[in-house]
Amino acid sequence: MKTTQRSRAKAVSWRLLAVVLTSSLVYAWTGEGSFAATVGLADTVVKFFIYFGHERL
């Protein structure tokens, strides 16, 4: 049985990897670090909650 704590840990580790990838790709395309960080952060916030909800279902 999966616990809430395990679901949180998995969501956090996945989002850390994803934010690095997303920010890197946006930076490579635009060359703008501030914009890349903003996109990476927004992506992380939204997808963290979506992933967590998915895991709990």
C-alpha positions in Angstrom: 0.0 0.0 0.0 1.4 3.4 -1.0 1.5 6.1 1.6 1.0 9.8 1.2 4.5 10.4 2.3 5.9 8.1 -0.5 3.7 9.8 -3.0 5.1 13.2 -2.0 8.7 12.0 -2.2 8.2 10.6 -5.6 6.4 13.8 -6.8 9.2 16.0 -5.5 12.1 13.9 -7.0 10.3 13.8 -10.4 9.6 17.5 -10.3 13.2 18.4 -9.5 14.4 16.4 -12.5 11.7 17.9 -14.7 12.3 21.5 -13.6 16.0 21.2 -14.5 15.1 19.7 -17.9 12.4 22.3 -18.7 14.4 25.2 -17.6 17.4 24.0 -19.6 15.4 23.6 -22.8 13.7 27.0 -22.4 17.1 28.6 -21.8 18.6 26.8 -24.8 15.7 28.1 -27.0 15.6 31.7 -25.7 18.9 32.4 -24.1 17.1 34.2 -21.2 17.8 32.8 -17.8 15.0 34.7 -16.0 12.4 33.5 -18.4 13.6 30.0 -18.2 13.5 30.0 -14.4 9.9 31.4 -14.5 8.7 28.8 -16.9 10.4 26.0 -15.0 8.9 27.2 -11.7 5.4 27.6 -13.1 5.6 24.2 -14.7 6.7 22.6 -11.4 4.0 24.2 -9.3 1.2 23.1 -11.7 2.5 19.6 -12.4 3.4 18.8 -8.8 -0.3 19.0 -7.8 -1.4 17.1 -10.9 1.1 14.3 -10.3 0.3 14.0 -6.6 -3.4 13.8 -7.3 -2.8 11.2 -9.9 -0.7 9.1 -7.5 -3.4 9.3 -4.9 -6.1 8.2 -7.3 
